[in-house]
Amino acid sequence: MNQAVRCPKCAAEVGDPTQPCPQCGYIIEHPQRKRYQKHALVSLVVVLLGYALGMIGTATRVDVLGIGGLLMGFVGGVWLMASLYLLLRTGV
């Protein structure tokens, strides 16, 4: 549930901080936006690293590395989708 906040430009009360100010149109920065950006970036790195380890493990026939890497890539992908969803909800 969103709390009402004050616009930093005109001091009007804004009911939904994800929407622009109804009086002046100022776009309010969501307080968690930078956190979601970091999560998206880190999860992208985890996906790439996980799938790279998975491919290396598969190519060298080290099953534990292959399965672990692919699992890490999958979990990172789910984390990436959740991070992107939250980032889009806060207004890109």
C-alpha positions in Angstrom: 0.0 0.0 0.0 1.4 3.4 -1.0 1.7 6.3 1.4 0.9 9.9 0.6 4.1 11.9 0.2 4.8 15.6 -0.4 6.1 16.8 -3.8 9.6 18.2 -3.3 8.9 20.9 -6.0 5.5 22.4 -5.0 4.8 20.7 -1.6 1.5 19.3 -2.8 0.4 16.0 -1.4 0.8 13.1 -3.8 -1.3 10.0 -3.1 0.8 7.6 -5.2 4.6 8.2 -5.2 4.9 6.1 -8.4 2.9 8.7 -10.3 3.9 12.3 -11.2 2.7 15.2 -9.0 -0.9 16.1 -10.0 -0.3 19.8 -9.7 3.2 20.5 -11.2 3.9 17.1 -13.0 7.2 16.6 -11.1 8.3 12.9 -11.3 9.1 11.8 -7.7 12.0 9.4 -7.4 10.9 6.1 -5.7 13.0 5.5 -2.6 13.7 1.9 -3.5 14.5 2.5 -7.2 18.3 2.5 -6.8 18.1 -0.7 -4.7 16.1 -2.4 -7.5 18.6 -1.2 -10.1 21.5 -2.8 -8.1 19.5 -6.0 -7.7 18.9 -6.2 -11.5 22.5 -5.6 -12.3 23.8 -8.2 -9.8 21.2 -10.8 -10.9 22.3 -10.3 -14.5 25.9 -11.0 -13.5 24.7 -14.1 -11.6 22.8 -15.3 -14.7 25.8 -14.9 -17.0 28.3 -16.4 -14.6 26.0 -19.3 -13.8 25.3 -20.2 -17.4 29.0 -19.8 -18.2 30.0 -22.2 -15.4 27.2 -24.6 -16.5 28.6 -24.6 -20.1 32.2 -25.1 -18.9 31.1 -27.9 -16.6 29.1 -29.6 -19.4 32.0 -29.2 -21.8 34.6 -30.7 -19.4 32.1 -33.4 -18.2 32.3 -32.2 -14.6 28.6 -32.9 -13.8 28.6 -31.1 -10.4 29.9 -27.9 -12.0 27.6 -28.1 -15.0 24.4 -28.7 -12.9 25.4 -26.2 -10.2 26.2 -23.6 -12.8 22.9 -24.1 -14.7 20.9 -24.0 -11.5 22.7 -20.8 -10.5 21.8 -19.3 -13.9 18.2 -20.3 -13.5 17.9 -18.9 -10.0 19.6 -15.7 -11.2 17.1 -15.5 -14.0 14.2 -15.7 -11.7 15.8 -13.0 -9.5 16.4 -10.9 -12.6 12.7 -11.1 -13.6 11.6 -10.1 -10.1 14.0 -7.2 -10.0 13.0 -5.9 -13.4 9.3 -6.2 -12.4 9.9 -4.1 -9.3 12.0 -1.7 -11.2 9.3 -1.2 -13.8 6.7 -0.8 -11.0 8.6 2.1 -9.6 8.7 3.9 -13.0 11.8 3.6 -15.2 
